[in-house]
């Protein structure tokens, strides 16, 4: 898969939405799992001029194809899958504890992050991806706020899911593209991994542009909204090979 992704020919072999089972074993964000979770294809050579060739995936789906998000201490504050342990979006995605402590930013030091719980065979072929996001936060909407990070696992942005921006920094759109999975009209509703009859709110990486304590998230009906940074919501990360 990695070789095909690097060659930019993934669409010749697979289709957007195809899924692959990944054995997840260990603890990340306080959640301990030992089970197979399915990742599905978000797009091929996504936003190629910025991000290059590759195959982008998102966690996750069940074996029967239901979209899920990981949940831990769901609805609590300051623990589990929160953007920050305190109520702030200062530093945006780049400085968030979601990025540094749960997604992980290094392939050499990743204890406690999702990078630690995936198989070594996947870890070895993860592609570092350049993602642009408002990395200032604080309730301003300057174009200069939108800067690059290098990520292995990442949350999706409001624009990458919806193809439009409602409450995030509108300047993010100039550096992003909507993922093919969502532009094709697939559901944006995700269910709790441990209770798949219950829809979950799930985090996006975009800070809310008009306040200093809020990030964007997806609602249980598939629309975008916003929530306080220290609330524990669903975790549905992307990655690329």
ZANU-464012 format. One record per residue (C-alpha): x, y, z; residue in three letters. Coordinates in nm, 3 decimals, always signed. Example, Ala and Ser with C-alpha at 12.3 -4.5 7.8 and 13.67 -1.06 7.14 Angstrom:
REM residues 2
      px      py      pz resn
  +1.230  -0.450  +0.780  ala
  +1.367  -0.106  +0.714  ser
This chain:
REM residues 241
      px      py      pz resn
  +0.000  +0.000  +0.000  unk
  +0.281  +0.239  +0.088  unk
  +0.456  +0.183  -0.246  unk
  +0.136  +0.244  -0.441  unk
  +0.064  +0.555  -0.235  unk
  +0.410  +0.697  -0.295  unk
  +0.371  +0.636  -0.669  unk
  +0.040  +0.825  -0.666  unk
  -0.149  +0.535  -0.826  unk
  -0.379  +0.431  -0.541  unk
  -0.698  +0.501  -0.736  unk
  -0.596  +0.229  -0.983  unk
  -0.616  -0.033  -0.707  unk
  -0.876  +0.080  -0.455  unk
  -1.174  +0.311  -0.414  unk
  -1.249  +0.591  -0.173  unk
  -1.426  +0.436  +0.125  unk
  -1.249  +0.099  +0.105  unk
  -1.142  -0.017  +0.449  unk
  -0.862  -0.218  +0.606  unk
  -0.852  -0.383  +0.947  unk
  -0.582  -0.262  +1.186  unk
  -0.501  -0.430  +1.517  unk
  -0.502  -0.159  +1.784  unk
  -0.336  -0.273  +2.106  unk
  -0.246  -0.046  +2.396  unk
  -0.345  +0.278  +2.567  unk
  -0.378  +0.626  +2.416  unk
  -0.556  +0.925  +2.561  unk
  -0.645  +0.708  +2.859  unk
  -0.832  +0.456  +2.639  unk
  -0.709  +0.096  +2.639  unk
  -0.797  -0.119  +2.338  unk
  -0.703  -0.461  +2.209  unk
  -0.912  -0.516  +1.899  unk
  -0.928  -0.472  +1.525  unk
  -1.056  -0.135  +1.408  unk
  -1.105  -0.053  +1.041  unk
  -0.951  +0.251  +0.874  unk
  -1.107  +0.371  +0.550  unk
  -0.974  +0.562  +0.252  unk
  -1.048  +0.935  +0.259  unk
  -0.879  +1.016  -0.071  unk
  -0.585  +0.967  -0.304  unk
  -0.313  +1.231  -0.347  unk
  -0.522  +1.464  -0.137  unk
  -0.443  +1.836  -0.172  unk
  -0.147  +1.722  -0.380  unk
  +0.022  +2.058  -0.435  unk
  +0.064  +2.096  -0.058  unk
  +0.063  +1.740  +0.074  unk
  +0.206  +1.537  -0.215  unk
  +0.122  +1.180  -0.316  unk
  -0.025  +0.929  -0.077  unk
  -0.337  +0.752  +0.042  unk
  -0.520  +0.922  +0.328  unk
  -0.718  +0.715  +0.578  unk
  -0.940  +0.789  +0.875  unk
  -1.022  +0.585  +1.185  unk
  -1.261  +0.427  +1.185  unk
  -1.531  +0.187  +1.087  unk
  -1.669  -0.134  +1.228  unk
  -1.641  -0.459  +1.033  unk
  -1.991  -0.400  +0.896  unk
  -1.905  -0.047  +0.781  unk
  -2.050  +0.179  +1.051  unk
  -1.848  +0.498  +1.100  unk
  -1.709  +0.531  +1.453  unk
  -1.505  +0.765  +1.669  unk
  -1.304  +0.659  +1.973  unk
  -1.446  +0.785  +2.301  unk
  -1.292  +0.803  +2.649  unk
  -1.448  +0.982  +2.946  unk
  -1.697  +1.115  +2.692  unk
  -1.858  +1.440  +2.807  unk
  -1.615  +1.497  +3.093  unk
  -1.369  +1.786  +3.114  unk
  -0.991  +1.799  +3.125  unk
  -0.935  +1.429  +3.055  unk
  -0.986  +1.175  +2.777  unk
  -1.009  +1.307  +2.422  unk
  -1.012  +1.681  +2.484  unk
  -0.830  +1.938  +2.273  unk
  -0.665  +2.091  +2.578  unk
  -0.691  +2.011  +2.947  unk
  -0.790  +2.372  +3.015  unk
  -1.038  +2.590  +2.832  unk
  -0.820  +2.756  +2.567  unk
  -0.750  +2.740  +2.195  unk
  -0.434  +2.949  +2.224  unk
  -0.171  +2.808  +1.991  unk
  -0.439  +2.641  +1.781  unk
  -0.387  +2.290  +1.655  unk
  -0.007  +2.311  +1.668  unk
  +0.015  +2.355  +2.044  unk
  -0.289  +2.150  +2.144  unk
  -0.249  +1.857  +2.380  unk
  -0.464  +1.660  +2.134  unk
  -0.186  +1.692  +1.877  unk
  +0.114  +1.648  +2.102  unk
  -0.010  +1.396  +2.361  unk
  -0.277  +1.193  +2.180  unk
  -0.195  +1.203  +1.808  unk
  +0.181  +1.225  +1.863  unk
  +0.434  +1.419  +1.659  unk
  +0.736  +1.184  +1.650  unk
  +0.812  +0.835  +1.527  unk
  +1.089  +0.800  +1.782  unk
  +0.908  +0.913  +2.096  unk
  +0.539  +0.826  +2.102  unk
  +0.450  +0.656  +2.430  unk
  +0.085  +0.710  +2.523  unk
  -0.015  +0.831  +2.176  unk
  -0.206  +0.653  +1.902  unk
  +0.126  +0.595  +1.723  unk
  +0.221  +0.357  +2.005  unk
  -0.083  +0.130  +1.967  unk
  -0.078  +0.063  +1.593  unk
  +0.118  -0.231  +1.445  unk
  +0.487  -0.168  +1.379  unk
  +0.426  -0.251  +1.013  unk
  +0.194  +0.049  +0.984  unk
  +0.416  +0.272  +1.197  unk
  +0.705  +0.206  +0.961  unk
  +0.515  +0.332  +0.655  unk
  +0.335  +0.632  +0.803  unk
  +0.388  +0.936  +0.584  unk
  +0.453  +1.274  +0.743  unk
  +0.195  +1.518  +0.610  unk
  +0.204  +1.897  +0.592  unk
  -0.122  +2.032  +0.729  unk
  -0.220  +2.400  +0.742  unk
  -0.437  +2.522  +1.027  unk
  -0.496  +2.832  +1.236  unk
  -0.211  +2.779  +1.483  unk
  -0.267  +3.102  +1.676  unk
  -0.624  +3.081  +1.804  unk
  -0.730  +3.342  +2.055  unk
  -1.032  +3.454  +1.859  unk
  -0.861  +3.634  +1.568  unk
  -0.902  +3.556  +1.197  unk
  -0.579  +3.680  +1.039  unk
  -0.444  +3.503  +0.730  unk
  -0.103  +3.491  +0.898  unk
  -0.252  +3.266  +1.169  unk
  -0.269  +2.980  +0.919  unk
  +0.064  +2.799  +0.925  unk
  +0.202  +2.450  +0.863  unk
  +0.257  +2.156  +1.092  unk
  +0.409  +1.818  +1.012  unk
  +0.180  +1.541  +1.131  unk
  +0.158  +1.162  +1.128  unk
  -0.187  +1.144  +1.285  unk
  -0.412  +1.448  +1.266  unk
  -0.768  +1.561  +1.319  unk
  -0.955  +1.674  +1.011  unk
  -1.038  +2.043  +0.969  unk
  -1.383  +2.191  +0.916  unk
  -1.307  +2.255  +0.549  unk
  -1.164  +1.907  +0.489  unk
  -1.495  +1.756  +0.603  unk
  -1.754  +2.007  +0.481  unk
  -1.587  +2.184  +0.189  unk
  -1.683  +2.515  +0.348  unk
  -1.610  +2.710  +0.664  unk
  -1.872  +2.839  +0.902  unk
  -1.699  +2.940  +1.226  unk
  -1.331  +2.852  +1.176  unk
  -1.073  +3.093  +1.032  unk
  -1.186  +3.135  +0.670  unk
  -0.823  +3.161  +0.559  unk
  -0.773  +2.790  +0.628  unk
  -0.960  +2.714  +0.304  unk
  -0.682  +2.855  +0.086  unk
  -0.442  +2.584  +0.207  unk
  -0.684  +2.292  +0.240  unk
  -0.908  +2.071  +0.026  unk
  -1.220  +1.875  +0.106  unk
  -1.158  +1.502  +0.131  unk
  -1.305  +1.296  -0.153  unk
  -1.487  +1.067  +0.093  unk
  -1.692  +1.358  +0.222  unk
  -1.733  +1.545  -0.107  unk
  -1.891  +1.224  -0.243  unk
  -2.173  +1.264  +0.009  unk
  -2.077  +0.993  +0.258  unk
  -2.213  +1.032  +0.608  unk
  -2.040  +1.268  +0.849  unk
  -2.214  +1.104  +1.146  unk
  -1.991  +0.891  +1.368  unk
  -2.092  +0.656  +1.645  unk
  -1.920  +0.573  +1.971  unk
  -1.673  +0.287  +1.925  unk
  -1.806  +0.122  +2.242  unk
  -2.173  +0.179  +2.175  unk
  -2.244  +0.195  +1.804  unk
  -2.610  +0.286  +1.842  unk
  -2.510  +0.621  +1.995  unk
  -2.390  +0.904  +1.770  unk
  -2.094  +1.102  +1.901  unk
  -1.975  +1.457  +1.877  unk
  -1.627  +1.440  +1.722  unk
  -1.344  +1.690  +1.722  unk
  -1.202  +1.889  +1.432  unk
  -0.861  +2.055  +1.452  unk
  -0.981  +2.404  +1.351  unk
  -1.005  +2.661  +1.632  unk
  -1.326  +2.859  +1.652  unk
  -1.234  +3.197  +1.508  unk
  -1.439  +3.423  +1.735  unk
  -1.347  +3.306  +2.084  unk
  -1.037  +3.196  +2.268  unk
  -1.159  +2.880  +2.442  unk
  -1.331  +2.682  +2.165  unk
  -1.250  +2.442  +1.879  unk
  -1.476  +2.321  +1.600  unk
  -1.640  +1.979  +1.613  unk
  -1.899  +1.776  +1.425  unk
  -2.248  +1.740  +1.567  unk
  -2.444  +1.416  +1.590  unk
  -2.648  +1.507  +1.280  unk
  -2.336  +1.560  +1.064  unk
  -2.326  +1.939  +1.081  unk
  -2.038  +2.142  +1.221  unk
  -2.054  +2.325  +1.551  unk
  -1.810  +2.415  +1.829  unk
  -1.726  +2.313  +2.183  unk
  -1.509  +2.409  +2.476  unk
  -1.152  +2.290  +2.437  unk
  -1.144  +2.086  +2.757  unk
  -1.451  +1.874  +2.677  unk
  -1.388  +1.509  +2.596  unk
  -1.553  +1.423  +2.263  unk
  -1.505  +1.166  +1.987  unk
  -1.160  +1.110  +1.838  unk
  -1.154  +1.025  +1.465  unk
  -0.798  +1.085  +1.341  unk
  -0.659  +1.068  +0.991  unk
  -0.324  +0.942  +0.869  unk
  -0.145  +0.890  +0.539  unk
  +0.071  +0.620  +0.381  unk
